[in-house]
Amino acid sequence: MPLYVPAPQLGQKTALFADAMRVRIPVFVEEQNIPLENELDGDEPRCWHFVCYDNEVPVGTLRIVTPPHPTHGEGPEREPEGNYCKVGRLATLKEWRGKGVGKLMVESAVEFMRKNPSEVGCRDLEGKRIDGEWDGRLLAHAQCGVRGVWEKLGFEVDEDMGQWMEEKIMHCGMWRRVSLEKAE
């Protein structure tokens, strides 16, 4: 069976989120030495979680953080304005890197977002829908060391955001525009 990405699920109280953590912990906590309490954050309940599987085994993950986005401690000096979404926690297990998992994850997320802009729209910190629509922009706080990967995935660097440290890793802001499917 080829790699596949099922429909995403919102929040952290799902089996899909548990599978996402089966990828995030080895990649971020074990490989990159990010403390588990920092890897999990207050955004999890309002995130759409995506997992890539190989024969029911999770091999990659990413999350989409819905708007709005208040500024936080670590991050760019200038947090962009508007109802953009953030893509993050893109991770692939070591033995699966270079095999198209990241591309499949991002393209699956973009396709879901394009077809479901109202579902992707603004949510509170508990994941409940609030007023405001997603504007079609997708921002990655990308690790500078893998900037080229994000560029291959259609993202462009925002020089105005500069670079900053998150979890002792240099990051930069990168954008991708998603054409939204209009409701009939």
Secondary structure by P-SEA (a helix, b strand, c coil): ccccccccccccccaaaaaaaacccccccccccccccccccccccccbbbbbbcccccccbbbbbcccccccccccccccccbbbbbccccccccccccaaaaaaaaaaaaaaaacccccccccccccccccccccbbbbcccccaaaaaaaabbbbcccccccccccbbbbbbbbbbbccccc
